Amino acid sequence: MPQILNWQKSSFSGNQANCVEIASDGELIHIRESDDPAAIISTTKAKLAAWLQGAKAGEFDHFTH
């Protein structure tokens, strides 16, 4: 039986189904879009922390411009 995850929606998500959600099962972090909940990206806490550090430093800003 699959584990039920407690999904948390980003406060920066828009009102038009642009919602990013995140959950943890203790070992992995899972990320999905609320309008396509079957498509889930899973990663470790360390890898997500490294990615977030890069995002905060602006390393991925060129993708949104």
N, C-alpha and C positions, 0 to 999 in steps of 0.2 A: 504494500500500500504506500503511495507517495506521501511524503511529509507535507503537511499544510504549513505554508510560510505566511508570516505576518508582513505583508507588503506595505511600504510607506511611500506615499506620493511626495514628490519634490514640491516645496512651496513655490518654486519658480516656474512650475508647469502652468501652461495657459489654460484658459477656459474652453478651448476649442479642441479637446481631445489630444493635446500635445503634452501628455502626462508621462513622465518618467518615474518608474517605481523601483524600489530597492528592498531587498530582504536578505536575511542571513540565516543559515542553518547551523551556525556555530563554527563550521570549518570553511565554508565558502560564502562569498557575497554573490547575489543574483540580481541582475538588472534586466528590466523589461519595459516595453511601452504598453500603456494601459489599453490602447486600441488594438494591440496584437499580443495578448498575454501568453501565447504559446511560444513566441520567440524570446528565449531567455539567454542572456550572456552570463556565464558563471566564471568567477575568478577568485583568487586568494585575497585575503586582506592586505598582504604586503604588496601585491601587484596593483590593487586598486589604490592603495595609499601612494605609490609611486606615480600612477597616472594622475591622481588628483593634484599632487605636488606640481607636476608638469602643466596641468590645466591652469592652476592658480598662477603659475609663472608666465602664462600666455603662450605656451608652446603650440597650442592647437587653435589659436584665434583665427588663423588664416582659413580654417574650414568654415567659419561662420560669417565671413565677409564676402 
